[in-house]
Amino acid sequence: MKNNLSRRLAVMIFFLILCRPASADGPGIEVFKVSYQCRDLKGNPRWDAATEILLSPEGEQGVNKIIESGAGTYSGFKDRISWISELQYVDTGVNIRPIKGLTRIYDQSGNLILTEEQGFDFNENKVFFTRHDTVSGRTSRQEFIFKADIVNRLVLALYVQRFLKTGKKSANIEMLSSEPRLIRCGLHIIDKEDIEIGGLMVKAYKLCLDPQLGLFNFAKIFIPKAYVWHSAGPSFEWLKYKGLEINLDSPIVEIEKEGCSQ
């Protein structure tokens, strides 16, 4: 495990999705389930993950919940890890707003090695990030002010889904990474194309997430572009991601949904 804990499990962008209902978890609760796999560009598996999205019976203004579990090889870790991430969010009908999240990371023996907590205050436009390393016993806390729609990796694909449903072509967002850091990005549709998912050809929107680096914008020529594909409708579900796994020191990977409901 590398010493720089700030880089761990910062899977940048794109791989949480909304699929069709799979079951119910209490009165009025809809549960959406999905699984996906990350591979290197040679097709070798790196890790697998599965997600449940619990939709509140209160509708768009209710508090929803994402639960993600996964295991495998990640950049920033010497050995295999596993993790469980939970996040509460609200769908306003216009965008997706995260509320609070907790990630627990375990080593290959099942020992808890790292926890990360996030809290979002939309009255003050502040986000709070707390990390506790159970190996060293160190705890760090940071606070950021955001000035645009804010997302993290767990709600990014849901945000893009809402973005497409509302007919937008481009937007500026701020992403909270696990470094932690707020990264301002431009989100825009590139084109519509056919891609293969689970042995089926699916018509999809191809989108690009473009970091806005201010005075250092020229440095983007050294950063590989990241792309995400969502189905062309009607649910605009996430299908695929291609880009850096975590940061400039990590490999370019492809993360793909297993199967498609379209």
N, C-alpha and C positions, 0 to 999 in steps of 0.2 A: 504493500500500500504506500503510495507516494506521500511525502510529507505535506504537500500542499493540499489540505483538505478542502480548500475553497473551490477546487475544480471538480470535486467528486459528484457524481450523479447529476451533472448539469445537462442532461440530454436536451439539446437545444431544439426545441421546436417540433411541433407538428404531429405527434403520433397518437393523440387521443381522439376518439371518434364517437359519433352518435349513430347507433344502428337501430334495428327494429326491436320491439319489446320481446324479452325472452321469458320473463316470469314476473310474479308480483311478490313484494316483500312487505306485506302488511296492507291494510285497507287503503285503497287509492294510490298506492305507490307503484309506479312503473319502473321496471328494471331493464336496462339495456346492457347487453354484454358483447364484448368483442375481444379478439386476440390478435397479436401481431408479432413479427419476428424481425430482428435486425441482422443483416448480413454485410460482410465486407464486399468490395467490388469484384472479388473472385467467386462470390456466392457462398462463402463459408459462414455458417451461423455464428453469431456472437452472443446474442441473448434473446430470450422470449419473454413476453409480458401479456397480461390479460387485464381487462378493465371492466368494472361494473359502474354504470351511471344510474343513480337513483333519482327519479324525478318526483318532485313534491306534488301532492294532490291539489295544492293551492294554485297550480298553473304557473304562468311565466314569472310572477312576482314571488313565488315560493322559493325556499332555500333547497337547492339540489345538492347532491353529493357524488363525488367521483372517488372510487377506490381502485387503485392500480397495484398489482403485484407482479413481480418479475424476478428473473434470475439469469445469470450468465456472466460473460466477460465484458467489463466496461473499461474504457480509458480512465486512468487515474487510480486503478486498483491492480495490484499484482496478481491476486487470486480471484476466483469466482466469488461473486456476491449475490445476495438476494435483497429485496426491498419491498416495503409496503408504503404506499403514499395515499393519503386521504385529503380531499379538498372540498370545502363547501363553496358554492357559488350561486349567483342569482342571474337568471335570464330576464333582462328588462324588456325584451321584445325588440330592442334596438341593438344591444350588445350584450356581452357576457361580463359579469363583474365577480371576480374572486373575493371571498370573504376571509377565510383562514384555512391554513393547510398544515399538515404534519407528515414528514417522511421519516421512516425508520429503515436503516441500512444494516445488514447483517453480514458477517463473514461466512465462509463456506462451512463452518462448524455450527452455524446458527447463533453465534454470539452477536449481540447488538454492539455496533462499533460507532454509529453516528446517528444523530437526530437533527432534523432541520424543521423549524417552525416559521410560518409566514402569516402576517396579519395585515389586512388592508383597511384603511380608514378613508372613506370617500368624502367625509365631511371636511377633513383637513388635507386630503390628497396626499396621504402619507402611507408608506408601506414599511413594516417592521420585519426584520429577519434575525432569527436566533439559531445558532448552530452549537451543538454540544458534542464533543468528541469523547466518547466513553473510554477510549484507550488512554488518552493523555489526561482526561479530566477537564480539559479546557472548554470554556463557553465564551462565545463571541456574540455580540449584538450590534446590529446596524440599522440605520433608519434612512429612508430616501423620500424625496418629494417627487411626485409624478405630475406631468402636465398634459397628458393625453390618455387615451384608453390604455389601461394596464392589463397585461396578461402574464402568466407564467407558463411553463411547458405543459402543465396538466389541462389548462383551459384554452390553449392557443388554437387547437383544431376546432373546438366548439365556437370560439370567436370567429374563425374563418368561415365556419358553417353559417353562422348568423350573418356575417358580412355578405356572403353570397345570397342568402335568402332575402336580404333587404335590397338587393340589386346594386350594391356598391361595386365600383371598379378599382378603387384605390383608397388607401387610408394610411394615416400615421399612427403608430402605436408605440408603447414602451413595454419592453419585456424584462421581467425580473429573472435573472439567471441565478444559478447556484454558486457563483463566485463569492459573494453576491454582487450584482451590478445591474443598474438600469441601462438598457440598451434601446435607444430610439431607432425605430425601423420604419421603412416604407413598405407597405403591403400592396401588391398590385397583381392583377390578372395578366398573364402573358398570352394565353391562347386556349383553345379547346382542341383536344386530341383524343384518339383512342389508345388506351393502354390495356395490358393484360393483367388481370388480378384473379388469382385462383383458377387459372385456366379459362377464364371468360374475358372477352373483349368488352371494355366499358368506356363509354364516352365521358371524358373528364375535363375539368378546368385545371390548367397548369398555372400555379401562382408562384411568385418570387417574394422572398423576404429580404429586403435590401437595407443593411445597416446604414444609418445616417451618422457619420462620424464628425460632423462639424468641420473645424479647421483641418482635421486629419482625413477628410473625405478621400483624398488622393490615395490613402493607404488601402482602399477597397480593392485595388488591383491585385493585392497580395492575398485577399480573402476569397476562397472558392465560393461561388454563389450557391445558395440553398434553394431547393424547389419542393413544392408540395402539390399533390394532386387530390382534388375532391371530385366526387361524381357530379355530373352536369345537372342533376336533379332527379326527382323532386326533393330528396332529403339532403343533398349536397354532402354526403358522408365523406369522411377522410379515407383515402385509399393508399397513399404512398408518400414517402419522403426521401430525398436524396441530398446529402450535404455532410458537413462535419458532424461527427458524433457528439463532440463537446466543445472543443476549442481548436486553435491552430495547431496544437500538438497532437490532436487526435486524428484518426483516419477518416476518410470520407466513406460513408456507409449508405445503405439503402434499408429503409424500414417499411415493411409492407403488411397490409392487412391480410389476414387469412380468410379468404372468401369474400363475397360481395352480395349485398341484398338487392342490388339494382337489377 
